[in-house]
Structure formats: C-alpha cells, structure tokens
Amino acid sequence: MISIQDLLKELNQIIEMKSKQSSIEGMNWEDVAQELRIEVWKKQKHFYNGKSSHKTFANLIFRNKIIDLYRKHNRISISFYEDCTVWEYSSEKLTF
C-alpha cells in the first residue's frame, strides 16, 4: 500500500487544479485544497488496490467533497423569531 505522503505528492497537481476550479463562498483555493487532502487521508483505508488506480479513487473523493462543500456553504436555513421568519442564504438574511 502506498504511504499517505507519497499519495499526496502524486495527487498534488490534481488537488491544486480541482481547488482552483471550484469557487466556494468563504473559501479560497488553498482552503479547498486542504479539505481535499484531509478527505484523501480519511478515505485512504477504503482504497482497494486492483479495483482502480489511486487517481481514479482520489477523483471520486474530490468530486464528492467539493459537492459537500458547495452544499454546506449554500444551505438555506430557516429560523423562527417572534412572529417573523428569517431565511438565511449564505451570509445574507432576508426577513419576511
């Protein structure tokens, strides 16, 4: 099995490319890259050598994590305050 240091070294170019392509509110590309590295580290134990290459496995992880980050930062939350409903979209508050 490949070590995490070697794996991240091998994937660094892909991580940078994917990070720079994504535009997530409140995060610069370095933040996204760090999130992707952490996710690879957490999911490394699920890689089965022979089913796919490291790059294929990592691209699936990157795709899912970027989607999760988009969802997290674009979530609409509803709160109720004394007879008014406050809708929050990202950092904006709209009162109805």
PDB file as gemmi writes it, atoms N, CA and C in Angstrom:
CRYST1    1.000    1.000    1.000  90.00  90.00  90.00 P 1                      
ATOM      1  N   MET A   1       0.850  -1.184   0.000  1.00  0.00           N  
ATOM      2  CA  MET A   1       0.000   0.000   0.000  1.00  0.00           C  
ATOM      3  C   MET A   1       0.891   1.242   0.000  1.00  0.00           C  
ATOM      4  N   ILE A   2       0.488   2.248  -0.714  1.00  0.00           N  
ATOM      5  CA  ILE A   2       1.237   3.495  -0.842  1.00  0.00           C  
ATOM      6  C   ILE A   2       1.067   4.333   0.426  1.00  0.00           C  
ATOM      7  N   SER A   3       2.123   5.006   0.846  1.00  0.00           N  
ATOM      8  CA  SER A   3       2.038   5.846   2.038  1.00  0.00           C  
ATOM      9  C   SER A   3       1.256   7.120   1.714  1.00  0.00           C  
ATOM     10  N   ILE A   4       0.717   7.739   2.729  1.00  0.00           N  
ATOM     11  CA  ILE A   4      -0.088   8.951   2.528  1.00  0.00           C  
ATOM     12  C   ILE A   4       0.769  10.081   1.970  1.00  0.00           C  
ATOM     13  N   GLN A   5       2.035  10.175   2.387  1.00  0.00           N  
ATOM     14  CA  GLN A   5       2.921  11.220   1.865  1.00  0.00           C  
ATOM     15  C   GLN A   5       3.141  11.039   0.369  1.00  0.00           C  
ATOM     16  N   ASP A   6       3.397   9.811  -0.058  1.00  0.00           N  
ATOM     17  CA  ASP A   6       3.596   9.539  -1.485  1.00  0.00           C  
ATOM     18  C   ASP A   6       2.315   9.764  -2.272  1.00  0.00           C  
ATOM     19  N   LEU A   7       1.194   9.368  -1.692  1.00  0.00           N  
ATOM     20  CA  LEU A   7      -0.090   9.548  -2.364  1.00  0.00           C  
ATOM     21  C   LEU A   7      -0.399  11.029  -2.570  1.00  0.00           C  
ATOM     22  N   LEU A   8      -0.211  11.843  -1.531  1.00  0.00           N  
ATOM     23  CA  LEU A   8      -0.485  13.276  -1.643  1.00  0.00           C  
ATOM     24  C   LEU A   8       0.484  13.954  -2.610  1.00  0.00           C  
ATOM     25  N   LYS A   9       1.725  13.489  -2.624  1.00  0.00           N  
ATOM     26  CA  LYS A   9       2.709  14.024  -3.573  1.00  0.00           C  
ATOM     27  C   LYS A   9       2.263  13.714  -5.012  1.00  0.00           C  
ATOM     28  N   GLU A  10       1.784  12.494  -5.213  1.00  0.00           N  
ATOM     29  CA  GLU A  10       1.316  12.070  -6.531  1.00  0.00           C  
ATOM     30  C   GLU A  10       0.061  12.843  -6.965  1.00  0.00           C  
ATOM     31  N   LEU A  11      -0.801  13.191  -6.007  1.00  0.00           N  
ATOM     32  CA  LEU A  11      -2.075  13.840  -6.314  1.00  0.00           C  
ATOM     33  C   LEU A  11      -2.028  15.358  -6.223  1.00  0.00           C  
ATOM     34  N   ASN A  12      -0.899  15.928  -5.842  1.00  0.00           N  
ATOM     35  CA  ASN A  12      -0.830  17.358  -5.580  1.00  0.00           C  
ATOM     36  C   ASN A  12      -1.276  18.208  -6.770  1.00  0.00           C  
ATOM     37  N   GLN A  13      -0.863  17.857  -7.965  1.00  0.00           N  
ATOM     38  CA  GLN A  13      -1.235  18.637  -9.148  1.00  0.00           C  
ATOM     39  C   GLN A  13      -2.751  18.585  -9.380  1.00  0.00           C  
ATOM     40  N   ILE A  14      -3.349  17.429  -9.213  1.00  0.00           N  
ATOM     41  CA  ILE A  14      -4.797  17.298  -9.379  1.00  0.00           C  
ATOM     42  C   ILE A  14      -5.530  18.071  -8.293  1.00  0.00           C  
ATOM     43  N   ILE A  15      -5.030  18.007  -7.060  1.00  0.00           N  
ATOM     44  CA  ILE A  15      -5.646  18.735  -5.949  1.00  0.00           C  
ATOM     45  C   ILE A  15      -5.642  20.229  -6.231  1.00  0.00           C  
ATOM     46  N   GLU A  16      -4.511  20.759  -6.672  1.00  0.00           N  
ATOM     47  CA  GLU A  16      -4.439  22.192  -6.980  1.00  0.00           C  
ATOM     48  C   GLU A  16      -5.387  22.561  -8.113  1.00  0.00           C  
ATOM     49  N   MET A  17      -5.438  21.758  -9.159  1.00  0.00           N  
ATOM     50  CA  MET A  17      -6.301  22.053 -10.288  1.00  0.00           C  
ATOM     51  C   MET A  17      -7.779  22.058  -9.868  1.00  0.00           C  
ATOM     52  N   LYS A  18      -8.203  21.030  -9.163  1.00  0.00           N  
ATOM     53  CA  LYS A  18      -9.596  20.942  -8.719  1.00  0.00           C  
ATOM     54  C   LYS A  18      -9.942  22.090  -7.766  1.00  0.00           C  
ATOM     55  N   SER A  19      -9.010  22.446  -6.902  1.00  0.00           N  
ATOM     56  CA  SER A  19      -9.241  23.517  -5.933  1.00  0.00           C  
ATOM     57  C   SER A  19      -9.387  24.867  -6.620  1.00  0.00           C  
ATOM     58  N   LYS A  20      -8.565  25.114  -7.605  1.00  0.00           N  
ATOM     59  CA  LYS A  20      -8.619  26.393  -8.313  1.00  0.00           C  
ATOM     60  C   LYS A  20      -9.846  26.494  -9.207  1.00  0.00           C  
ATOM     61  N   GLN A  21     -10.381  25.374  -9.650  1.00  0.00           N  
ATOM     62  CA  GLN A  21     -11.580  25.379 -10.489  1.00  0.00           C  
ATOM     63  C   GLN A  21     -12.847  25.612  -9.687  1.00  0.00           C  
ATOM     64  N   SER A  22     -12.837  25.277  -8.420  1.00  0.00           N  
ATOM     65  CA  SER A  22     -14.045  25.434  -7.604  1.00  0.00           C  
ATOM     66  C   SER A  22     -14.067  26.831  -6.979  1.00  0.00           C  
ATOM     67  N   SER A  23     -15.234  27.404  -6.939  1.00  0.00           N  
ATOM     68  CA  SER A  23     -15.383  28.719  -6.294  1.00  0.00           C  
ATOM     69  C   SER A  23     -16.454  28.588  -5.223  1.00  0.00           C  
ATOM     70  N   ILE A  24     -16.006  28.404  -4.009  1.00  0.00           N  
ATOM     71  CA  ILE A  24     -16.904  28.209  -2.882  1.00  0.00           C  
ATOM     72  C   ILE A  24     -16.827  29.441  -2.007  1.00  0.00           C  
ATOM     73  N   GLU A  25     -17.987  30.011  -1.731  1.00  0.00           N  
ATOM     74  CA  GLU A  25     -18.055  31.244  -0.955  1.00  0.00           C  
ATOM     75  C   GLU A  25     -17.379  31.073   0.403  1.00  0.00           C  
ATOM     76  N   GLY A  26     -16.527  32.017   0.748  1.00  0.00           N  
ATOM     77  CA  GLY A  26     -15.849  31.998   2.035  1.00  0.00           C  
ATOM     78  C   GLY A  26     -14.600  31.135   2.084  1.00  0.00           C  
ATOM     79  N   MET A  27     -14.229  30.546   0.956  1.00  0.00           N  
ATOM     80  CA  MET A  27     -13.047  29.690   0.923  1.00  0.00           C  
ATOM     81  C   MET A  27     -12.196  30.061  -0.280  1.00  0.00           C  
ATOM     82  N   ASN A  28     -10.879  30.185  -0.066  1.00  0.00           N  
ATOM     83  CA  ASN A  28     -10.001  30.366  -1.220  1.00  0.00           C  
ATOM     84  C   ASN A  28      -9.524  28.980  -1.666  1.00  0.00           C  
ATOM     85  N   TRP A  29      -8.752  28.946  -2.744  1.00  0.00           N  
ATOM     86  CA  TRP A  29      -8.392  27.638  -3.304  1.00  0.00           C  
ATOM     87  C   TRP A  29      -7.510  26.833  -2.359  1.00  0.00           C  
ATOM     88  N   GLU A  30      -6.704  27.519  -1.522  1.00  0.00           N  
ATOM     89  CA  GLU A  30      -5.866  26.793  -0.573  1.00  0.00           C  
ATOM     90  C   GLU A  30      -6.703  26.080   0.491  1.00  0.00           C  
ATOM     91  N   ASP A  31      -7.810  26.720   0.910  1.00  0.00           N  
ATOM     92  CA  ASP A  31      -8.714  26.086   1.880  1.00  0.00           C  
ATOM     93  C   ASP A  31      -9.343  24.830   1.288  1.00  0.00           C  
ATOM     94  N   VAL A  32      -9.785  24.943   0.034  1.00  0.00           N  
ATOM     95  CA  VAL A  32     -10.389  23.791  -0.644  1.00  0.00           C  
ATOM     96  C   VAL A  32      -9.347  22.683  -0.800  1.00  0.00           C  
ATOM     97  N   ALA A  33      -8.128  23.043  -1.183  1.00  0.00           N  
ATOM     98  CA  ALA A  33      -7.063  22.047  -1.346  1.00  0.00           C  
ATOM     99  C   ALA A  33      -6.804  21.314  -0.030  1.00  0.00           C  
ATOM    100  N   GLN A  34      -6.783  22.041   1.067  1.00  0.00           N  
ATOM    101  CA  GLN A  34      -6.549  21.406   2.369  1.00  0.00           C  
ATOM    102  C   GLN A  34      -7.691  20.456   2.722  1.00  0.00           C  
ATOM    103  N   GLU A  35      -8.930  20.858   2.440  1.00  0.00           N  
ATOM    104  CA  GLU A  35     -10.076  19.973   2.683  1.00  0.00           C  
ATOM    105  C   GLU A  35      -9.948  18.686   1.863  1.00  0.00           C  
ATOM    106  N   LEU A  36      -9.486  18.810   0.617  1.00  0.00           N  
ATOM    107  CA  LEU A  36      -9.321  17.626  -0.234  1.00  0.00           C  
ATOM    108  C   LEU A  36      -8.222  16.717   0.287  1.00  0.00           C  
ATOM    109  N   ARG A  37      -7.133  17.299   0.760  1.00  0.00           N  
ATOM    110  CA  ARG A  37      -6.048  16.485   1.330  1.00  0.00           C  
ATOM    111  C   ARG A  37      -6.519  15.720   2.570  1.00  0.00           C  
ATOM    112  N   ILE A  38      -7.260  16.408   3.412  1.00  0.00           N  
ATOM    113  CA  ILE A  38      -7.783  15.763   4.628  1.00  0.00           C  
ATOM    114  C   ILE A  38      -8.714  14.618   4.253  1.00  0.00           C  
ATOM    115  N   GLU A  39      -9.562  14.846   3.246  1.00  0.00           N  
ATOM    116  CA  GLU A  39     -10.503  13.803   2.837  1.00  0.00           C  
ATOM    117  C   GLU A  39      -9.782  12.582   2.263  1.00  0.00           C  
ATOM    118  N   VAL A  40      -8.718  12.794   1.489  1.00  0.00           N  
ATOM    119  CA  VAL A  40      -7.919  11.676   0.976  1.00  0.00           C  
ATOM    120  C   VAL A  40      -7.310  10.897   2.142  1.00  0.00           C  
ATOM    121  N   TRP A  41      -6.787  11.609   3.123  1.00  0.00           N  
ATOM    122  CA  TRP A  41      -6.197  10.966   4.299  1.00  0.00           C  
ATOM    123  C   TRP A  41      -7.243  10.121   5.030  1.00  0.00           C  
ATOM    124  N   LYS A  42      -8.462  10.664   5.192  1.00  0.00           N  
ATOM    125  CA  LYS A  42      -9.514   9.934   5.904  1.00  0.00           C  
ATOM    126  C   LYS A  42     -10.010   8.715   5.126  1.00  0.00           C  
ATOM    127  N   LYS A  43     -10.038   8.798   3.805  1.00  0.00           N  
ATOM    128  CA  LYS A  43     -10.603   7.728   2.985  1.00  0.00           C  
ATOM    129  C   LYS A  43      -9.565   6.741   2.464  1.00  0.00           C  
ATOM    130  N   GLN A  44      -8.296   6.971   2.732  1.00  0.00           N  
ATOM    131  CA  GLN A  44      -7.239   6.123   2.183  1.00  0.00           C  
ATOM    132  C   GLN A  44      -7.430   4.652   2.545  1.00  0.00           C  
ATOM    133  N   LYS A  45      -7.918   4.377   3.728  1.00  0.00           N  
ATOM    134  CA  LYS A  45      -8.076   2.985   4.164  1.00  0.00           C  
ATOM    135  C   LYS A  45      -9.137   2.234   3.356  1.00  0.00           C  
ATOM    136  N   HIS A  46     -10.002   2.968   2.628  1.00  0.00           N  
ATOM    137  CA  HIS A  46     -11.044   2.333   1.819  1.00  0.00           C  
ATOM    138  C   HIS A  46     -10.578   1.986   0.406  1.00  0.00           C  
ATOM    139  N   PHE A  47      -9.362   2.364   0.068  1.00  0.00           N  
ATOM    140  CA  PHE A  47      -8.840   2.070  -1.266  1.00  0.00           C  
ATOM    141  C   PHE A  47      -8.419   0.610  -1.352  1.00  0.00           C  
ATOM    142  N   TYR A  48      -8.940  -0.076  -2.360  1.00  0.00           N  
ATOM    143  CA  TYR A  48      -8.570  -1.467  -2.594  1.00  0.00           C  
ATOM    144  C   TYR A  48      -7.720  -1.523  -3.843  1.00  0.00           C  
ATOM    145  N   ASN A  49      -6.460  -1.843  -3.675  1.00  0.00           N  
ATOM    146  CA  ASN A  49      -5.537  -1.904  -4.801  1.00  0.00           C  
ATOM    147  C   ASN A  49      -6.017  -2.957  -5.791  1.00  0.00           C  
ATOM    148  N   GLY A  50      -6.092  -2.593  -7.048  1.00  0.00           N  
ATOM    149  CA  GLY A  50      -6.528  -3.530  -8.069  1.00  0.00           C  
ATOM    150  C   GLY A  50      -7.900  -3.203  -8.623  1.00  0.00           C  
ATOM    151  N   LYS A  51      -8.774  -2.567  -7.818  1.00  0.00           N  
ATOM    152  CA  LYS A  51     -10.092  -2.188  -8.320  1.00  0.00           C  
ATOM    153  C   LYS A  51      -9.997  -0.969  -9.221  1.00  0.00           C  
ATOM    154  N   SER A  52      -9.171  -0.012  -8.837  1.00  0.00           N  
ATOM    155  CA  SER A  52      -8.973   1.195  -9.639  1.00  0.00           C  
ATOM    156  C   SER A  52      -7.613   1.788  -9.293  1.00  0.00           C  
ATOM    157  N   SER A  53      -7.229   2.804 -10.046  1.00  0.00           N  
ATOM    158  CA  SER A  53      -5.960   3.472  -9.740  1.00  0.00           C  
ATOM    159  C   SER A  53      -6.170   4.459  -8.595  1.00  0.00           C  
ATOM    160  N   HIS A  54      -5.071   4.912  -8.024  1.00  0.00           N  
ATOM    161  CA  HIS A  54      -5.152   5.914  -6.963  1.00  0.00           C  
ATOM    162  C   HIS A  54      -5.807   7.194  -7.472  1.00  0.00           C  
ATOM    163  N   LYS A  55      -5.488   7.577  -8.691  1.00  0.00           N  
ATOM    164  CA  LYS A  55      -6.031   8.822  -9.246  1.00  0.00           C  
ATOM    165  C   LYS A  55      -7.536   8.731  -9.461  1.00  0.00           C  
ATOM    166  N   THR A  56      -8.004   7.593  -9.921  1.00  0.00           N  
ATOM    167  CA  THR A  56      -9.446   7.407 -10.110  1.00  0.00           C  
ATOM    168  C   THR A  56     -10.169   7.465  -8.776  1.00  0.00           C  
ATOM    169  N   PHE A  57      -9.631   6.777  -7.797  1.00  0.00           N  
ATOM    170  CA  PHE A  57     -10.208   6.773  -6.460  1.00  0.00           C  
ATOM    171  C   PHE A  57     -10.213   8.187  -5.877  1.00  0.00           C  
ATOM    172  N   ALA A  58      -9.103   8.899  -6.022  1.00  0.00           N  
ATOM    173  CA  ALA A  58      -8.991  10.258  -5.483  1.00  0.00           C  
ATOM    174  C   ALA A  58      -9.945  11.216  -6.189  1.00  0.00           C  
ATOM    175  N   ASN A  59     -10.093  11.088  -7.499  1.00  0.00           N  
ATOM    176  CA  ASN A  59     -11.016  11.971  -8.225  1.00  0.00           C  
ATOM    177  C   ASN A  59     -12.451  11.805  -7.739  1.00  0.00           C  
ATOM    178  N   LEU A  60     -12.836  10.591  -7.407  1.00  0.00           N  
ATOM    179  CA  LEU A  60     -14.167  10.369  -6.847  1.00  0.00           C  
ATOM    180  C   LEU A  60     -14.294  11.054  -5.484  1.00  0.00           C  
ATOM    181  N   ILE A  61     -13.266  10.932  -4.674  1.00  0.00           N  
ATOM    182  CA  ILE A  61     -13.257  11.602  -3.366  1.00  0.00           C  
ATOM    183  C   ILE A  61     -13.339  13.115  -3.552  1.00  0.00           C  
ATOM    184  N   PHE A  62     -12.546  13.664  -4.476  1.00  0.00           N  
ATOM    185  CA  PHE A  62     -12.538  15.111  -4.704  1.00  0.00           C  
ATOM    186  C   PHE A  62     -13.900  15.608  -5.165  1.00  0.00           C  
ATOM    187  N   ARG A  63     -14.492  14.877  -6.099  1.00  0.00           N  
ATOM    188  CA  ARG A  63     -15.802  15.274  -6.613  1.00  0.00           C  
ATOM    189  C   ARG A  63     -16.826  15.335  -5.483  1.00  0.00           C  
ATOM    190  N   ASN A  64     -16.886  14.294  -4.679  1.00  0.00           N  
ATOM    191  CA  ASN A  64     -17.855  14.234  -3.583  1.00  0.00           C  
ATOM    192  C   ASN A  64     -17.605  15.311  -2.536  1.00  0.00           C  
ATOM    193  N   LYS A  65     -16.343  15.557  -2.201  1.00  0.00           N  
ATOM    194  CA  LYS A  65     -16.029  16.554  -1.176  1.00  0.00           C  
ATOM    195  C   LYS A  65     -16.363  17.961  -1.663  1.00  0.00           C  
ATOM    196  N   ILE A  66     -16.070  18.270  -2.909  1.00  0.00           N  
ATOM    197  CA  ILE A  66     -16.391  19.596  -3.445  1.00  0.00           C  
ATOM    198  C   ILE A  66     -17.901  19.801  -3.466  1.00  0.00           C  
ATOM    199  N   ILE A  67     -18.650  18.775  -3.843  1.00  0.00           N  
ATOM    200  CA  ILE A  67     -20.114  18.874  -3.790  1.00  0.00           C  
ATOM    201  C   ILE A  67     -20.581  19.106  -2.364  1.00  0.00           C  
ATOM    202  N   ASP A  68     -20.008  18.391  -1.396  1.00  0.00           N  
ATOM    203  CA  ASP A  68     -20.361  18.592   0.014  1.00  0.00           C  
ATOM    204  C   ASP A  68     -20.067  20.019   0.464  1.00  0.00           C  
ATOM    205  N   LEU A  69     -18.919  20.570   0.047  1.00  0.00           N  
ATOM    206  CA  LEU A  69     -18.570  21.942   0.423  1.00  0.00           C  
ATOM    207  C   LEU A  69     -19.539  22.939  -0.190  1.00  0.00           C  
ATOM    208  N   TYR A  70     -19.929  22.740  -1.452  1.00  0.00           N  
ATOM    209  CA  TYR A  70     -20.930  23.609  -2.075  1.00  0.00           C  
ATOM    210  C   TYR A  70     -22.241  23.556  -1.296  1.00  0.00           C  
ATOM    211  N   ARG A  71     -22.672  22.353  -0.978  1.00  0.00           N  
ATOM    212  CA  ARG A  71     -23.931  22.203  -0.231  1.00  0.00           C  
ATOM    213  C   ARG A  71     -23.847  22.871   1.132  1.00  0.00           C  
ATOM    214  N   LYS A  72     -22.740  22.690   1.818  1.00  0.00           N  
ATOM    215  CA  LYS A  72     -22.573  23.265   3.157  1.00  0.00           C  
ATOM    216  C   LYS A  72     -22.643  24.788   3.114  1.00  0.00           C  
ATOM    217  N   HIS A  73     -22.010  25.388   2.124  1.00  0.00           N  
ATOM    218  CA  HIS A  73     -21.941  26.841   2.068  1.00  0.00           C  
ATOM    219  C   HIS A  73     -23.121  27.486   1.350  1.00  0.00           C  
ATOM    220  N   ASN A  74     -23.984  26.696   0.738  1.00  0.00           N  
ATOM    221  CA  ASN A  74     -25.156  27.243   0.065  1.00  0.00           C  
ATOM    222  C   ASN A  74     -26.455  26.757   0.685  1.00  0.00           C  
ATOM    223  N   ARG A  75     -26.363  26.235   1.877  1.00  0.00           N  
ATOM    224  CA  ARG A  75     -27.530  25.709   2.581  1.00  0.00           C  
ATOM    225  C   ARG A  75     -28.463  26.847   2.984  1.00  0.00           C  
ATOM    226  N   ILE A  76     -29.744  26.629   2.806  1.00  0.00           N  
ATOM    227  CA  ILE A  76     -30.750  27.595   3.262  1.00  0.00           C  
ATOM    228  C   ILE A  76     -31.253  27.103   4.609  1.00  0.00           C  
ATOM    229  N   SER A  77     -31.158  27.963   5.598  1.00  0.00           N  
ATOM    230  CA  SER A  77     -31.671  27.584   6.909  1.00  0.00           C  
ATOM    231  C   SER A  77     -32.842  28.493   7.268  1.00  0.00           C  
ATOM    232  N   ILE A  78     -33.794  27.938   7.978  1.00  0.00           N  
ATOM    233  CA  ILE A  78     -34.984  28.679   8.382  1.00  0.00           C  
ATOM    234  C   ILE A  78     -34.997  28.746   9.897  1.00  0.00           C  
ATOM    235  N   SER A  79     -35.185  29.948  10.401  1.00  0.00           N  
ATOM    236  CA  SER A  79     -35.291  30.142  11.837  1.00  0.00           C  
ATOM    237  C   SER A  79     -36.557  30.943  12.127  1.00  0.00           C  
ATOM    238  N   PHE A  80     -37.149  30.698  13.261  1.00  0.00           N  
ATOM    239  CA  PHE A  80     -38.350  31.428  13.635  1.00  0.00           C  
ATOM    240  C   PHE A  80     -38.033  32.320  14.829  1.00  0.00           C  
ATOM    241  N   TYR A  81     -38.330  33.609  14.698  1.00  0.00           N  
ATOM    242  CA  TYR A  81     -38.132  34.581  15.762  1.00  0.00           C  
ATOM    243  C   TYR A  81     -39.425  35.353  15.941  1.00  0.00           C  
ATOM    244  N   GLU A  82     -40.042  35.296  17.059  1.00  0.00           N  
ATOM    245  CA  GLU A  82     -41.204  36.082  17.446  1.00  0.00           C  
ATOM    246  C   GLU A  82     -42.030  36.589  16.267  1.00  0.00           C  
ATOM    247  N   ASP A  83     -42.822  35.754  15.712  1.00  0.00           N  
ATOM    248  CA  ASP A  83     -43.770  36.095  14.646  1.00  0.00           C  
ATOM    249  C   ASP A  83     -43.138  36.472  13.310  1.00  0.00           C  
ATOM    250  N   CYS A  84     -41.874  36.292  13.097  1.00  0.00           N  
ATOM    251  CA  CYS A  84     -41.303  36.546  11.774  1.00  0.00           C  
ATOM    252  C   CYS A  84     -40.382  35.381  11.417  1.00  0.00           C  
ATOM    253  N   THR A  85     -40.313  35.108  10.163  1.00  0.00           N  
ATOM    254  CA  THR A  85     -39.454  34.037   9.688  1.00  0.00           C  
ATOM    255  C   THR A  85     -38.218  34.652   9.062  1.00  0.00           C  
ATOM    256  N   VAL A  86     -37.058  34.177   9.428  1.00  0.00           N  
ATOM    257  CA  VAL A  86     -35.807  34.677   8.869  1.00  0.00           C  
ATOM    258  C   VAL A  86     -35.224  33.575   7.999  1.00  0.00           C  
ATOM    259  N   TRP A  87     -35.018  33.891   6.731  1.00  0.00           N  
ATOM    260  CA  TRP A  87     -34.404  32.961   5.804  1.00  0.00           C  
ATOM    261  C   TRP A  87     -32.960  33.371   5.651  1.00  0.00           C  
ATOM    262  N   GLU A  88     -32.065  32.456   5.827  1.00  0.00           N  
ATOM    263  CA  GLU A  88     -30.652  32.761   5.654  1.00  0.00           C  
ATOM    264  C   GLU A  88     -30.149  32.023   4.431  1.00  0.00           C  
ATOM    265  N   TYR A  89     -29.612  32.770   3.505  1.00  0.00           N  
ATOM    266  CA  TYR A  89     -28.973  32.175   2.342  1.00  0.00           C  
ATOM    267  C   TYR A  89     -27.539  32.629   2.367  1.00  0.00           C  
ATOM    268  N   SER A  90     -26.644  31.707   2.616  1.00  0.00           N  
ATOM    269  CA  SER A  90     -25.238  32.015   2.839  1.00  0.00           C  
ATOM    270  C   SER A  90     -25.131  32.987   3.999  1.00  0.00           C  
ATOM    271  N   SER A  91     -24.585  34.181   3.752  1.00  0.00           N  
ATOM    272  CA  SER A  91     -24.427  35.127   4.846  1.00  0.00           C  
ATOM    273  C   SER A  91     -25.488  36.221   4.836  1.00  0.00           C  
ATOM    274  N   GLU A  92     -26.414  36.188   3.876  1.00  0.00           N  
ATOM    275  CA  GLU A  92     -27.446  37.203   3.788  1.00  0.00           C  
ATOM    276  C   GLU A  92     -28.657  36.786   4.600  1.00  0.00           C  
ATOM    277  N   LYS A  93     -29.327  37.748   5.238  1.00  0.00           N  
ATOM    278  CA  LYS A  93     -30.551  37.471   5.984  1.00  0.00           C  
ATOM    279  C   LYS A  93     -31.688  38.237   5.348  1.00  0.00           C  
ATOM    280  N   LEU A  94     -32.736  37.530   5.012  1.00  0.00           N  
ATOM    281  CA  LEU A  94     -33.914  38.136   4.443  1.00  0.00           C  
ATOM    282  C   LEU A  94     -35.041  37.946   5.431  1.00  0.00           C  
ATOM    283  N   THR A  95     -35.709  39.006   5.844  1.00  0.00           N  
ATOM    284  CA  THR A  95     -36.787  38.920   6.821  1.00  0.00           C  
ATOM    285  C   THR A  95     -38.119  39.037   6.091  1.00  0.00           C  
ATOM    286  N   PHE A  96     -39.050  38.163   6.429  1.00  0.00           N  
ATOM    287  CA  PHE A  96     -40.379  38.173   5.820  1.00  0.00           C  
ATOM    288  C   PHE A  96     -41.393  38.450   6.894  1.00  0.00           C  
TER     289      PHE A  96                                                      
END                                                                             
